[in-house]
Amino acid sequence: MPDSPSGERAPLRLTRRGRAVLVAFAAAVTLAALWLDGGTGAFAGGRADHHGRSGHVRTAVVEPGDTLWGIATAADPGADPRVTVQRIIDLNGMGGDPTVQPGQRLVLPG
């Protein structure tokens, strides 16, 4: 860009078409980044649970006296029970009422 007689650069000006191209490019980059980063994150349990799965789904039947905490601890003894409880709630669509009843079948995280 040519300098003005005082040595200052003129401000950058974009045309309407230039702004549209810039916005479209920024939107495409953002969508591509979200798709690459969160493509499999939409599945309950996240990306790590879906690699190498044979399609086998683990379930548990709630017995009298069982709690989500106890079921989560038994399902994944090495993990933080708070995280496992939340994953069980998410997998079973129990967000509004995380109470379990005897005889209820729960899908467990893999």
BAPAFI-347910 format. One record per residue: residue number from 1; x, y, z of N, C-alpha, C, O, CB in turn. Coordinates in steps of 0.02 Angstrom, whole numbers, plus 50000, padded with zeros to 5 digits. Glycine has a CB too. Layout:
<sites>
seq NUM; n.east X; n.north Y; n.up Z; ca.east X; ca.north Y; ca.up Z; c.east X; c.north Y; c.up Z; o.east X; o.north Y; o.up Z; cb.east X; cb.north Y; cb.up Z
...
</sites>
This chain:
<sites>
seq 1; n.east 50042; n.north 49942; n.up 50000; ca.east 50000; ca.north 50000; ca.up 50000; c.east 50045; c.north 50062; c.up 50000; o.east 50093; o.north 50064; o.up 50038; cb.east 49952; cb.north 49999; cb.up 50060
seq 2; n.east 50031; n.north 50110; n.up 49961; ca.east 50075; ca.north 50168; ca.up 49958; c.east 50068; c.north 50209; c.up 50022; o.east 50015; o.north 50215; o.up 50051; cb.east 50060; cb.north 50212; cb.up 49897
seq 3; n.east 50125; n.north 50237; n.up 50042; ca.east 50126; ca.north 50280; ca.up 50100; c.east 50099; c.north 50348; c.up 50082; o.east 50106; o.north 50371; o.up 50025; cb.east 50197; cb.north 50286; cb.up 50129
seq 4; n.east 50068; n.north 50381; n.up 50131; ca.east 50045; ca.north 50449; ca.up 50119; c.east 50105; c.north 50496; c.up 50122; o.east 50159; o.north 50475; o.up 50146; cb.east 49991; cb.north 50470; cb.up 50170
seq 5; n.east 50098; n.north 50558; n.up 50100; ca.east 50155; ca.north 50604; ca.up 50101; c.east 50185; c.north 50613; c.up 50171; o.east 50244; o.north 50629; o.up 50177; cb.east 50133; cb.north 50672; cb.up 50074
seq 6; n.east 50145; n.north 50603; n.up 50223; ca.east 50172; ca.north 50612; ca.up 50291; c.east 50207; c.north 50550; c.up 50316; o.east 50232; o.north 50550; o.up 50372; cb.east 50116; cb.north 50632; cb.up 50339
seq 7; n.east 50209; n.north 50496; n.up 50277; ca.east 50243; ca.north 50435; ca.up 50296; c.east 50198; c.north 50384; c.up 50332; o.east 50222; o.north 50331; o.up 50350; cb.east 50301; cb.north 50451; cb.up 50341
seq 8; n.east 50134; n.north 50400; n.up 50342; ca.east 50088; ca.north 50353; ca.up 50375; c.east 50054; c.north 50311; c.up 50322; o.east 50041; o.north 50333; o.up 50266; cb.east 50035; cb.north 50392; cb.up 50418
seq 9; n.east 50038; n.north 50250; n.up 50342; ca.east 50002; ca.north 50205; ca.up 50296; c.east 49929; c.north 50220; c.up 50298; o.east 49901; o.north 50236; o.up 50351; cb.east 50015; cb.north 50131; cb.up 50314
seq 10; n.east 49897; n.north 50216; n.up 50242; ca.east 49824; ca.north 50224; ca.up 50238; c.east 49791; c.north 50164; c.up 50271; o.east 49817; o.north 50109; o.up 50266; cb.east 49800; cb.north 50233; cb.up 50164
seq 11; n.east 49733; n.north 50173; n.up 50303; ca.east 49700; ca.north 50116; ca.up 50335; c.east 49677; c.north 50065; c.up 50284; o.east 49660; o.north 50082; o.up 50227; cb.east 49640; cb.north 50140; cb.up 50377
seq 12; n.east 49676; n.north 50002; n.up 50305; ca.east 49654; ca.north 49947; ca.up 50262; c.east 49578; c.north 49952; c.up 50253; o.east 49542; o.north 49960; o.up 50302; cb.east 49674; cb.north 49878; cb.up 50292
seq 13; n.east 49555; n.north 49948; n.up 50192; ca.east 49484; ca.north 49951; ca.up 50177; c.east 49464; c.north 49889; c.up 50139; o.east 49496; o.north 49870; o.up 50090; cb.east 49466; cb.north 50016; cb.up 50138
seq 14; n.east 49410; n.north 49858; n.up 50161; ca.east 49383; ca.north 49800; ca.up 50127; c.east 49318; c.north 49818; c.up 50091; o.east 49278; o.north 49857; o.up 50117; cb.east 49372; cb.north 49742; cb.up 50176
seq 15; n.east 49310; n.north 49789; n.up 50033; ca.east 49246; ca.north 49799; ca.up 49998; c.east 49194; c.north 49752; c.up 50029; o.east 49211; o.north 49709; o.up 50069; cb.east 49255; cb.north 49785; cb.up 49921
seq 16; n.east 49133; n.north 49760; n.up 50009; ca.east 49080; ca.north 49717; ca.up 50034; c.east 49095; c.north 49644; c.up 50015; o.east 49086; o.north 49599; o.up 50056; cb.east 49011; cb.north 49738; cb.up 50005
seq 17; n.east 49118; n.north 49632; n.up 49955; ca.east 49135; ca.north 49565; ca.up 49933; c.east 49194; c.north 49537; c.up 49974; o.east 49195; o.north 49479; o.up 49992; cb.east 49153; cb.north 49564; cb.up 49858
seq 18; n.east 49243; n.north 49580; n.up 49988; ca.east 49301; ca.north 49559; ca.up 50027; c.east 49281; c.north 49539; c.up 50098; o.east 49306; o.north 49489; o.up 50125; cb.east 49353; cb.north 49614; cb.up 50030
seq 19; n.east 49236; n.north 49577; n.up 50128; ca.east 49211; ca.north 49560; ca.up 50195; c.east 49173; c.north 49494; c.up 50194; o.east 49181; o.north 49453; o.up 50239; cb.east 49166; cb.north 49616; cb.up 50222
seq 20; n.east 49133; n.north 49483; n.up 50143; ca.east 49094; ca.north 49421; ca.up 50138; c.east 49141; c.north 49361; c.up 50131; o.east 49130; o.north 49309; o.up 50162; cb.east 49047; cb.north 49424; cb.up 50078
seq 21; n.east 49193; n.north 49368; n.up 50091; ca.east 49242; ca.north 49314; ca.up 50083; c.east 49278; c.north 49301; c.up 50148; o.east 49288; o.north 49243; o.up 50167; cb.east 49293; cb.north 49331; cb.up 50027
seq 22; n.east 49297; n.north 49353; n.up 50184; ca.east 49332; ca.north 49346; ca.up 50247; c.east 49288; c.north 49311; c.up 50300; o.east 49312; o.north 49267; o.up 50336; cb.east 49355; cb.north 49414; cb.up 50273
seq 23; n.east 49225; n.north 49331; n.up 50304; ca.east 49179; ca.north 49300; ca.up 50351; c.east 49167; c.north 49227; c.up 50333; o.east 49166; o.north 49184; o.up 50377; cb.east 49112; cb.north 49338; cb.up 50353
seq 24; n.east 49157; n.north 49212; n.up 50269; ca.east 49146; ca.north 49143; ca.up 50248; c.east 49207; c.north 49099; c.up 50263; o.east 49200; o.north 49042; o.up 50284; cb.east 49130; cb.north 49140; cb.up 50172
seq 25; n.east 49267; n.north 49126; n.up 50252; ca.east 49327; ca.north 49089; ca.up 50267; c.east 49333; c.north 49075; c.up 50342; o.east 49349; o.north 49019; o.up 50362; cb.east 49389; cb.north 49127; cb.up 50243
seq 26; n.east 49320; n.north 49125; n.up 50383; ca.east 49324; ca.north 49116; ca.up 50456; c.east 49272; c.north 49064; c.up 50480; o.east 49287; o.north 49024; o.up 50524; cb.east 49312; cb.north 49183; cb.up 50492
seq 27; n.east 49212; n.north 49066; n.up 50451; ca.east 49161; ca.north 49018; ca.up 50470; c.east 49181; c.north 48947; c.up 50449; o.east 49171; o.north 48900; o.up 50487; cb.east 49094; cb.north 49036; cb.up 50437
seq 28; n.east 49209; n.north 48939; n.up 50391; ca.east 49231; ca.north 48873; ca.up 50367; c.east 49286; c.north 48845; c.up 50411; o.east 49286; o.north 48786; o.up 50428; cb.east 49255; cb.north 48877; cb.up 50295
seq 29; n.east 49334; n.north 48887; n.up 50430; ca.east 49388; ca.north 48865; ca.up 50474; c.east 49360; c.north 48844; c.up 50542; o.east 49381; o.north 48793; o.up 50570; cb.east 49442; cb.north 48920; cb.up 50482
seq 30; n.east 49314; n.north 48884; n.up 50569; ca.east 49284; ca.north 48867; ca.up 50634; c.east 49246; c.north 48802; c.up 50631; o.east 49253; o.north 48760; o.up 50675; cb.east 49238; cb.north 48924; cb.up 50657
seq 31; n.east 49205; n.north 48793; n.up 50580; ca.east 49167; ca.north 48731; ca.up 50573; c.east 49212; c.north 48670; c.up 50564; o.east 49199; o.north 48617; o.up 50593; cb.east 49119; cb.north 48735; cb.up 50514
seq 32; n.east 49265; n.north 48678; n.up 50526; ca.east 49312; ca.north 48622; ca.up 50516; c.east 49346; c.north 48605; c.up 50582; o.east 49355; o.north 48546; o.up 50598; cb.east 49365; cb.north 48641; cb.up 50463
seq 33; n.east 49365; n.north 48655; n.up 50621; ca.east 49398; ca.north 48642; ca.up 50686; c.east 49350; c.north 48608; c.up 50733; o.east 49370; o.north 48561; o.up 50769; cb.east 49423; cb.north 48708; cb.up 50717
seq 34; n.east 49287; n.north 48629; n.up 50735; ca.east 49238; ca.north 48597; ca.up 50779; c.east 49224; c.north 48526; c.up 50757; o.east 49217; o.north 48481; o.up 50799; cb.east 49173; cb.north 48638; cb.up 50780
seq 35; n.east 49220; n.north 48515; n.up 50693; ca.east 49207; ca.north 48448; ca.up 50668; c.east 49265; c.north 48401; c.up 50685; o.east 49254; o.north 48344; o.up 50706; cb.east 49195; cb.north 48449; cb.up 50593
seq 36; n.east 49327; n.north 48424; n.up 50675; ca.east 49385; ca.north 48382; ca.up 50689; c.east 49393; c.north 48369; c.up 50763; o.east 49411; o.north 48314; o.up 50784; cb.east 49448; cb.north 48415; cb.up 50662
seq 37; n.east 49379; n.north 48419; n.up 50804; ca.east 49389; ca.north 48412; ca.up 50876; c.east 49332; c.north 48376; c.up 50910; o.east 49344; o.north 48335; o.up 50955; cb.east 49398; cb.north 48480; cb.up 50908
seq 38; n.east 49271; n.north 48388; n.up 50889; ca.east 49214; ca.north 48360; ca.up 50924; c.east 49173; c.north 48311; c.up 50884; o.east 49116; o.north 48296; o.up 50904; cb.east 49170; cb.north 48414; cb.up 50947
seq 39; n.east 49198; n.north 48287; n.up 50830; ca.east 49160; ca.north 48243; ca.up 50787; c.east 49131; c.north 48183; c.up 50823; o.east 49072; o.north 48168; o.up 50816; cb.east 49201; cb.north 48220; cb.up 50731
seq 40; n.east 49172; n.north 48148; n.up 50863; ca.east 49147; ca.north 48090; ca.up 50900; c.east 49131; c.north 48109; c.up 50971; o.east 49108; o.north 48066; o.up 51009; cb.east 49197; cb.north 48034; cb.up 50899
seq 41; n.east 49143; n.north 48171; n.up 50992; ca.east 49128; ca.north 48192; ca.up 51060; c.east 49054; c.north 48196; c.up 51073; o.east 49034; o.north 48202; o.up 51131; cb.east 49159; cb.north 48257; cb.up 51073
seq 42; n.east 49013; n.north 48193; n.up 51022; ca.east 48941; ca.north 48196; ca.up 51032; c.east 48914; c.north 48131; c.up 51061; o.east 48858; o.north 48130; o.up 51086; cb.east 48906; cb.north 48212; cb.up 50966
seq 43; n.east 48952; n.north 48077; n.up 51058; ca.east 48931; ca.north 48014; ca.up 51086; c.east 48941; c.north 48014; c.up 51161; o.east 48992; o.north 48039; o.up 51185; cb.east 48968; cb.north 47956; cb.up 51053
seq 44; n.east 48895; n.north 47985; n.up 51197; ca.east 48903; ca.north 47981; ca.up 51269; c.east 48965; c.north 47941; c.up 51285; o.east 48979; o.north 47889; o.up 51254; cb.east 48840; cb.north 47947; cb.up 51302
seq 45; n.east 49003; n.north 47965; n.up 51332; ca.east 49065; ca.north 47931; ca.up 51350; c.east 49125; c.north 47958; c.up 51313; o.east 49182; o.north 47942; o.up 51332; cb.east 49059; cb.north 47858; cb.up 51336
seq 46; n.east 49115; n.north 47997; n.up 51261; ca.east 49171; ca.north 48028; ca.up 51227; c.east 49205; c.north 47982; c.up 51177; o.east 49181; o.north 47926; o.up 51164; cb.east 49222; cb.north 48051; cb.up 51276
seq 47; n.east 49259; n.north 48006; n.up 51150; ca.east 49295; ca.north 47974; ca.up 51096; c.east 49331; c.north 47910; c.up 51117; o.east 49333; o.north 47862; o.up 51079; cb.east 49344; cb.north 48021; cb.up 51066
seq 48; n.east 49358; n.north 47908; n.up 51178; ca.east 49399; ca.north 47852; ca.up 51199; c.east 49359; c.north 47787; c.up 51204; o.east 49387; o.north 47733; o.up 51194; cb.east 49430; cb.north 47867; cb.up 51266
seq 49; n.east 49294; n.north 47791; n.up 51218; ca.east 49254; ca.north 47731; ca.up 51225; c.east 49237; c.north 47698; c.up 51160; o.east 49212; o.north 47641; o.up 51160; cb.east 49192; cb.north 47747; cb.up 51262
seq 50; n.east 49248; n.north 47730; n.up 51103; ca.east 49225; ca.north 47702; ca.up 51040; c.east 49279; c.north 47671; c.up 50998; o.east 49264; o.north 47646; o.up 50943; cb.east 49191; cb.north 47756; cb.up 51001
seq 51; n.east 49341; n.north 47672; n.up 51020; ca.east 49394; ca.north 47641; ca.up 50981; c.east 49398; c.north 47567; c.up 50999; o.east 49402; o.north 47549; o.up 51058; cb.east 49462; cb.north 47676; cb.up 50995
seq 52; n.east 49397; n.north 47525; n.up 50948; ca.east 49406; ca.north 47453; ca.up 50958; c.east 49347; c.north 47419; c.up 50991; o.east 49356; o.north 47364; o.up 51018; cb.east 49467; cb.north 47442; cb.up 50998
seq 53; n.east 49289; n.north 47446; n.up 50990; ca.east 49232; ca.north 47414; ca.up 51020; c.east 49205; c.north 47360; c.up 50973; o.east 49206; o.north 47367; o.up 50912; cb.east 49177; cb.north 47465; cb.up 51036
seq 54; n.east 49181; n.north 47307; n.up 51004; ca.east 49153; ca.north 47252; ca.up 50964; c.east 49078; c.north 47259; c.up 50957; o.east 49046; o.north 47215; o.up 50927; cb.east 49171; cb.north 47186; cb.up 50995
seq 55; n.east 49048; n.north 47312; n.up 50983; ca.east 48976; ca.north 47321; ca.up 50979; c.east 48941; c.north 47293; c.up 51041; o.east 48880; o.north 47299; o.up 51045; cb.east 48950; cb.north 47288; cb.up 50918
seq 56; n.east 48977; n.north 47264; n.up 51088; ca.east 48948; ca.north 47236; ca.up 51149; c.east 48929; c.north 47292; c.up 51196; o.east 48970; o.north 47335; o.up 51212; cb.east 48997; cb.north 47186; cb.up 51183
seq 57; n.east 48868; n.north 47292; n.up 51220; ca.east 48844; ca.north 47343; ca.up 51266; c.east 48839; c.north 47311; c.up 51335; o.east 48809; o.north 47258; o.up 51344; cb.east 48775; cb.north 47372; cb.up 51244
seq 58; n.east 48869; n.north 47345; n.up 51384; ca.east 48866; ca.north 47320; ca.up 51454; c.east 48805; c.north 47351; c.up 51487; o.east 48791; o.north 47410; o.up 51481; cb.east 48930; cb.north 47338; cb.up 51493
seq 59; n.east 48768; n.north 47309; n.up 51524; ca.east 48711; ca.north 47333; ca.up 51561; c.east 48713; c.north 47306; c.up 51632; o.east 48750; o.north 47259; o.up 51647; cb.east 48645; cb.north 47312; cb.up 51526
seq 60; n.east 48674; n.north 47336; n.up 51675; ca.east 48666; ca.north 47313; ca.up 51744; c.east 48592; c.north 47318; c.up 51761; o.east 48558; o.north 47365; o.up 51740; cb.east 48710; cb.north 47353; cb.up 51794
seq 61; n.east 48568; n.north 47270; n.up 51799; ca.east 48499; ca.north 47272; ca.up 51824; c.east 48503; c.north 47294; c.up 51897; o.east 48539; o.north 47265; o.up 51937; cb.east 48463; cb.north 47202; cb.up 51817
seq 62; n.east 48466; n.north 47347; n.up 51914; ca.east 48467; ca.north 47375; ca.up 51981; c.east 48434; c.north 47326; c.up 52029; o.east 48378; o.north 47303; o.up 52017; cb.east 48432; cb.north 47445; cb.up 51983
seq 63; n.east 48469; n.north 47310; n.up 52082; ca.east 48443; ca.north 47267; ca.up 52135; c.east 48420; c.north 47311; c.up 52193; o.east 48441; o.north 47368; o.up 52199; cb.east 48498; cb.north 47216; cb.up 52159
seq 64; n.east 48376; n.north 47284; n.up 52237; ca.east 48355; ca.north 47323; ca.up 52295; c.east 48416; c.north 47345; c.up 52336; o.east 48459; o.north 47305; o.up 52352; cb.east 48306; cb.north 47282; cb.up 52339
seq 65; n.east 48418; n.north 47409; n.up 52354; ca.east 48473; ca.north 47436; ca.up 52393; c.east 48531; c.north 47464; c.up 52351; o.east 48576; o.north 47495; o.up 52379; cb.east 48499; cb.north 47383; cb.up 52439
seq 66; n.east 48530; n.north 47452; n.up 52286; ca.east 48583; ca.north 47479; ca.up 52242; c.east 48577; c.north 47554; c.up 52236; o.east 48522; o.north 47582; o.up 52237; cb.east 48580; cb.north 47445; cb.up 52173
seq 67; n.east 48634; n.north 47586; n.up 52229; ca.east 48636; ca.north 47658; ca.up 52215; c.east 48677; c.north 47669; c.up 52152; o.east 48715; o.north 47625; o.up 52131; cb.east 48666; cb.north 47698; cb.up 52276
seq 68; n.east 48669; n.north 47728; n.up 52122; ca.east 48710; ca.north 47744; ca.up 52063; c.east 48784; c.north 47743; c.up 52082; o.east 48826; o.north 47721; o.up 52042; cb.east 48690; cb.north 47812; cb.up 52034
seq 69; n.east 48801; n.north 47767; n.up 52141; ca.east 48871; ca.north 47769; ca.up 52163; c.east 48899; c.north 47698; c.up 52166; o.east 48955; o.north 47685; o.up 52142; cb.east 48876; cb.north 47803; cb.up 52232
seq 70; n.east 48862; n.north 47652; n.up 52196; ca.east 48885; ca.north 47582; ca.up 52201; c.east 48891; c.north 47549; c.up 52133; o.east 48938; o.north 47512; o.up 52120; cb.east 48838; cb.north 47542; cb.up 52245
seq 71; n.east 48842; n.north 47562; n.up 52090; ca.east 48844; ca.north 47533; ca.up 52022; c.east 48903; c.north 47561; c.up 51984; o.east 48937; o.north 47524; o.up 51948; cb.east 48778; cb.north 47548; cb.up 51984
seq 72; n.east 48916; n.north 47627; n.up 51991; ca.east 48973; ca.north 47659; ca.up 51956; c.east 49039; c.north 47631; c.up 51981; o.east 49084; o.north 47618; o.up 51941; cb.east 48971; cb.north 47735; cb.up 51965
seq 73; n.east 49045; n.north 47621; n.up 52046; ca.east 49107; ca.north 47594; ca.up 52074; c.east 49119; c.north 47523; c.up 52050; o.east 49176; o.north 47506; o.up 52035; cb.east 49104; cb.north 47596; cb.up 52151
seq 74; n.east 49067; n.north 47483; n.up 52046; ca.east 49074; ca.north 47414; ca.up 52022; c.east 49088; c.north 47412; c.up 51947; o.east 49125; o.north 47369; o.up 51923; cb.east 49011; cb.north 47374; cb.up 52038
seq 75; n.east 49059; n.north 47459; n.up 51909; ca.east 49067; ca.north 47459; ca.up 51837; c.east 49138; c.north 47478; c.up 51816; o.east 49164; o.north 47451; o.up 51767; cb.east 49017; cb.north 47506; cb.up 51805
seq 76; n.east 49169; n.north 47524; n.up 51852; ca.east 49236; ca.north 47548; ca.up 51835; c.east 49274; c.north 47563; c.up 51899; o.east 49279; o.north 47621; o.up 51919; cb.east 49233; cb.north 47611; cb.up 51788
seq 77; n.east 49302; n.north 47511; n.up 51931; ca.east 49332; ca.north 47520; ca.up 51997; c.east 49391; c.north 47569; c.up 51999; o.east 49404; o.north 47599; o.up 52051; cb.east 49355; cb.north 47454; cb.up 52023
seq 78; n.east 49427; n.north 47577; n.up 51945; ca.east 49485; ca.north 47620; ca.up 51944; c.east 49471; c.north 47693; c.up 51930; o.east 49515; o.north 47735; o.up 51935; cb.east 49534; cb.north 47595; cb.up 51895
seq 79; n.east 49409; n.north 47709; n.up 51911; ca.east 49391; ca.north 47777; ca.up 51891; c.east 49361; c.north 47816; c.up 51949; o.east 49341; o.north 47787; o.up 52000; cb.east 49343; cb.north 47776; cb.up 51831
seq 80; n.east 49357; n.north 47881; n.up 51941; ca.east 49324; ca.north 47924; ca.up 51988; c.east 49249; c.north 47909; c.up 51985; o.east 49218; o.north 47918; o.up 51932; cb.east 49339; cb.north 48000; cb.up 51974
seq 81; n.east 49218; n.north 47887; n.up 52040; ca.east 49147; ca.north 47869; ca.up 52038; c.east 49102; c.north 47927; c.up 52016; o.east 49049; o.north 47916; o.up 51986; cb.east 49125; cb.north 47844; cb.up 52106
seq 82; n.east 49121; n.north 47989; n.up 52032; ca.east 49080; ca.north 48047; ca.up 52012; c.east 49074; c.north 48051; c.up 51936; o.east 49020; o.north 48065; o.up 51909; cb.east 49110; cb.north 48112; cb.up 52040
seq 83; n.east 49130; n.north 48038; n.up 51901; ca.east 49129; ca.north 48041; ca.up 51828; c.east 49088; c.north 47983; c.up 51800; o.east 49049; o.north 47992; o.up 51753; cb.east 49201; cb.north 48039; cb.up 51801
seq 84; n.east 49097; n.north 47924; n.up 51829; ca.east 49060; ca.north 47865; ca.up 51805; c.east 48986; c.north 47873; c.up 51817; o.east 48945; o.north 47854; o.up 51775; cb.east 49086; cb.north 47801; cb.up 51838
seq 85; n.east 48966; n.north 47900; n.up 51875; ca.east 48895; ca.north 47912; ca.up 51889; c.east 48866; c.north 47959; c.up 51836; o.east 48812; o.north 47946; o.up 51810; cb.east 48886; cb.north 47942; cb.up 51960
seq 86; n.east 48902; n.north 48013; n.up 51820; ca.east 48877; ca.north 48060; ca.up 51770; c.east 48871; c.north 48027; c.up 51702; o.east 48824; o.north 48041; o.up 51665; cb.east 48923; cb.north 48121; cb.up 51766
seq 87; n.east 48919; n.north 47984; n.up 51685; ca.east 48916; ca.north 47950; ca.up 51620; c.east 48856; c.north 47902; c.up 51617; o.east 48824; o.north 47896; o.up 51565; cb.east 48981; cb.north 47911; cb.up 51607
seq 88; n.east 48841; n.north 47868; n.up 51673; ca.east 48783; ca.north 47824; ca.up 51675; c.east 48719; c.north 47865; c.up 51667; o.east 48674; o.north 47845; o.up 51630; cb.east 48781; cb.north 47783; cb.up 51742
seq 89; n.east 48715; n.north 47922; n.up 51702; ca.east 48657; ca.north 47966; ca.up 51696; c.east 48648; c.north 47988; c.up 51623; o.east 48593; o.north 47987; o.up 51597; cb.east 48665; cb.north 48028; cb.up 51742
seq 90; n.east 48703; n.north 48008; n.up 51591; ca.east 48700; ca.north 48031; ca.up 51521; c.east 48680; c.north 47975; c.up 51474; o.east 48638; o.north 47985; o.up 51430; cb.east 48767; cb.north 48060; cb.up 51500
seq 91; n.east 48709; n.north 47916; n.up 51483; ca.east 48694; ca.north 47860; ca.up 51438; c.east 48622; c.north 47837; c.up 51443; o.east 48593; o.north 47813; o.up 51394; cb.east 48740; cb.north 47801; cb.up 51454
seq 92; n.east 48592; n.north 47845; n.up 51501; ca.east 48524; ca.north 47821; ca.up 51512; c.east 48471; c.north 47875; c.up 51512; o.east 48413; o.north 47862; o.up 51528; cb.east 48521; cb.north 47784; cb.up 51577
seq 93; n.east 48491; n.north 47937; n.up 51494; ca.east 48443; ca.north 47991; ca.up 51490; c.east 48408; c.north 48006; c.up 51555; o.east 48348; o.north 48019; o.up 51556; cb.east 48392; cb.north 47976; cb.up 51438
seq 94; n.east 48445; n.north 48005; n.up 51610; ca.east 48417; ca.north 48014; ca.up 51676; c.east 48430; c.north 48084; c.up 51704; o.east 48427; o.north 48094; o.up 51764; cb.east 48445; cb.north 47962; cb.up 51724
seq 95; n.east 48444; n.north 48133; n.up 51661; ca.east 48463; ca.north 48200; ca.up 51683; c.east 48416; c.north 48232; c.up 51733; o.east 48439; o.north 48263; o.up 51781; cb.east 48469; cb.north 48244; cb.up 51625
seq 96; n.east 48351; n.north 48225; n.up 51723; ca.east 48303; ca.north 48257; ca.up 51766; c.east 48293; c.north 48221; c.up 51832; o.east 48280; o.north 48252; o.up 51883; cb.east 48238; cb.north 48264; cb.up 51731
seq 97; n.east 48298; n.north 48154; n.up 51831; ca.east 48286; ca.north 48114; ca.up 51891; c.east 48335; c.north 48056; c.up 51894; o.east 48323; o.north 48004; o.up 51864; cb.east 48213; cb.north 48088; cb.up 51892
seq 98; n.east 48391; n.north 48065; n.up 51929; ca.east 48442; ca.north 48012; ca.up 51931; c.east 48427; c.north 47958; c.up 51982; o.east 48474; o.north 47925; o.up 52006; cb.east 48509; cb.north 48042; cb.up 51945
seq 99; n.east 48364; n.north 47948; n.up 52000; ca.east 48346; ca.north 47896; ca.up 52047; c.east 48340; c.north 47829; c.up 52011; o.east 48313; o.north 47826; o.up 51956; cb.east 48279; cb.north 47913; cb.up 52084
seq 100; n.east 48365; n.north 47776; n.up 52041; ca.east 48359; ca.north 47709; ca.up 52011; c.east 48309; c.north 47668; c.up 52051; o.east 48301; o.north 47677; o.up 52112; cb.east 48428; cb.north 47674; cb.up 52009
seq 101; n.east 48275; n.north 47623; n.up 52016; ca.east 48225; ca.north 47579; ca.up 52046; c.east 48245; c.north 47506; c.up 52035; o.east 48273; o.north 47490; o.up 51983; cb.east 48155; cb.north 47593; cb.up 52016
seq 102; n.east 48230; n.north 47463; n.up 52084; ca.east 48245; ca.north 47391; ca.up 52074; c.east 48213; c.north 47365; c.up 52010; o.east 48156; o.north 47380; o.up 51995; cb.east 48220; cb.north 47351; cb.up 52135
seq 103; n.east 48251; n.north 47326; n.up 51974; ca.east 48228; ca.north 47297; ca.up 51910; c.east 48245; c.north 47341; c.up 51850; o.east 48239; o.north 47318; o.up 51793; cb.east 48155; cb.north 47286; cb.up 51913
seq 104; n.east 48265; n.north 47402; n.up 51862; ca.east 48283; ca.north 47448; ca.up 51807; c.east 48348; c.north 47424; c.up 51774; o.east 48395; o.north 47405; o.up 51809; cb.east 48291; cb.north 47521; cb.up 51832
seq 105; n.east 48349; n.north 47424; n.up 51708; ca.east 48409; ca.north 47404; ca.up 51670; c.east 48446; c.north 47468; c.up 51650; o.east 48418; o.north 47513; o.up 51620; cb.east 48390; cb.north 47361; cb.up 51607
seq 106; n.east 48511; n.north 47471; n.up 51667; ca.east 48552; ca.north 47529; ca.up 51652; c.east 48607; c.north 47511; c.up 51602; o.east 48639; o.north 47458; o.up 51608; cb.east 48583; cb.north 47557; cb.up 51716
seq 107; n.east 48618; n.north 47554; n.up 51553; ca.east 48674; ca.north 47546; ca.up 51508; c.east 48736; c.north 47575; c.up 51544; o.east 48732; o.north 47630; o.up 51571; cb.east 48661; cb.north 47581; cb.up 51439
seq 108; n.east 48791; n.north 47538; n.up 51544; ca.east 48852; ca.north 47559; ca.up 51578; c.east 48903; c.north 47583; c.up 51528; o.east 48905; o.north 47559; o.up 51471; cb.east 48880; cb.north 47502; cb.up 51620
seq 109; n.east 48945; n.north 47630; n.up 51549; ca.east 48999; ca.north 47653; ca.up 51504; c.east 49049; c.north 47597; c.up 51492; o.east 49061; o.north 47556; o.up 51536; cb.east 49035; cb.north 47714; cb.up 51533
seq 110; n.east 49077; n.north 47596; n.up 51431; ca.east 49124; ca.north 47543; ca.up 51411; c.east 49191; c.north 47548; c.up 51437; o.east 49232; o.north 47505; o.up 51422; cb.east 49129; cb.north 47540; cb.up 51342
</sites>
